Amino acid sequence: MGTVTPRSVLRYETWTLQPDREPDAEPVLYAMQCAVDGETSPSSEDFAEPQDWVLRHCGQNPSHHTYREIITRPWRAWRRT
């Protein structure tokens, strides 16, 4: 018998990616960040809380007019069959 050579088997699969809406998924979290000084609001499942933070922050810092919305959304990937 001759020598045995290892061989590879490649299998291409299609993957799908979508927001995780399963009952046990992590919650979607919202926060706001001041683009002037980089301060960030606490994260919350309710967008009203970061929005209130922005209104307080710009009230205390009248020259801070620009903000970034930060959304943390859970995603999941799986192989299609």
C-alpha positions as CSV (number, residue, x, y, z in Angstrom):
1,M,0.0,0.0,0.0
2,G,1.2,3.5,-0.7
3,T,1.4,6.5,1.6
4,V,-1.8,8.0,3.0
5,T,-2.2,11.7,2.4
6,P,-4.7,13.8,4.4
7,R,-7.3,15.6,2.4
8,S,-9.6,18.5,3.2
9,V,-13.3,18.7,2.6
10,L,-14.6,22.2,2.1
11,R,-18.3,22.9,2.7
12,Y,-19.7,26.3,1.9
13,E,-22.7,27.3,3.9
14,T,-25.0,30.2,3.9
15,W,-25.2,32.2,7.1
16,T,-28.0,34.6,8.1
17,L,-27.7,37.5,10.5
18,Q,-30.6,39.4,12.1
19,P,-31.5,41.3,15.3
20,D,-32.0,38.9,18.1
21,R,-35.7,39.0,19.1
22,E,-35.8,35.8,21.0
23,P,-37.4,35.9,24.5
24,D,-34.0,35.4,26.2
25,A,-32.2,38.1,24.1
26,E,-30.4,40.9,25.7
27,P,-32.4,44.1,25.8
28,V,-31.8,46.9,23.3
29,L,-30.0,49.8,25.1
30,Y,-30.0,53.5,24.3
31,A,-27.5,56.1,25.3
32,M,-26.5,59.6,24.2
33,Q,-23.0,61.1,24.0
34,C,-22.2,64.8,23.8
35,A,-20.0,65.4,20.7
36,V,-18.4,68.4,22.4
37,D,-17.0,66.9,25.6
38,G,-17.6,63.2,25.1
39,E,-19.7,62.8,28.2
40,T,-22.2,59.9,27.9
41,S,-25.6,59.3,29.5
42,P,-26.3,56.2,31.4
43,S,-27.6,53.3,29.1
44,S,-31.3,52.5,29.4
45,E,-33.9,50.3,27.7
46,D,-36.2,53.4,27.6
47,F,-34.9,56.1,25.2
48,A,-36.6,58.8,27.3
49,E,-33.9,58.6,30.0
50,P,-31.0,59.4,27.7
51,Q,-33.1,62.1,26.0
52,D,-33.7,63.7,29.4
53,W,-30.0,63.5,30.1
54,V,-29.3,65.5,26.9
55,L,-31.8,68.2,27.9
56,R,-30.1,68.5,31.3
57,H,-26.6,68.4,29.8
58,C,-27.3,71.2,27.3
59,G,-29.1,73.2,30.0
60,Q,-25.9,73.0,32.1
61,N,-23.6,73.5,29.0
62,P,-25.4,76.0,26.7
63,S,-22.8,75.7,24.0
64,H,-23.1,71.9,23.7
65,H,-25.6,71.4,20.8
66,T,-24.5,68.2,19.1
67,Y,-25.0,64.6,20.4
68,R,-24.6,61.1,19.2
69,E,-27.1,58.3,19.7
70,I,-25.6,55.0,20.8
71,I,-27.7,51.9,20.3
72,T,-26.7,48.5,21.6
73,R,-28.8,45.9,19.8
74,P,-28.2,42.2,20.2
75,W,-27.8,40.2,16.9
76,R,-27.7,36.5,16.2
77,A,-26.2,34.5,13.3
78,W,-27.1,31.0,12.3
79,R,-26.5,28.6,9.3
80,R,-29.3,28.3,6.9
81,T,-30.4,24.8,6.1
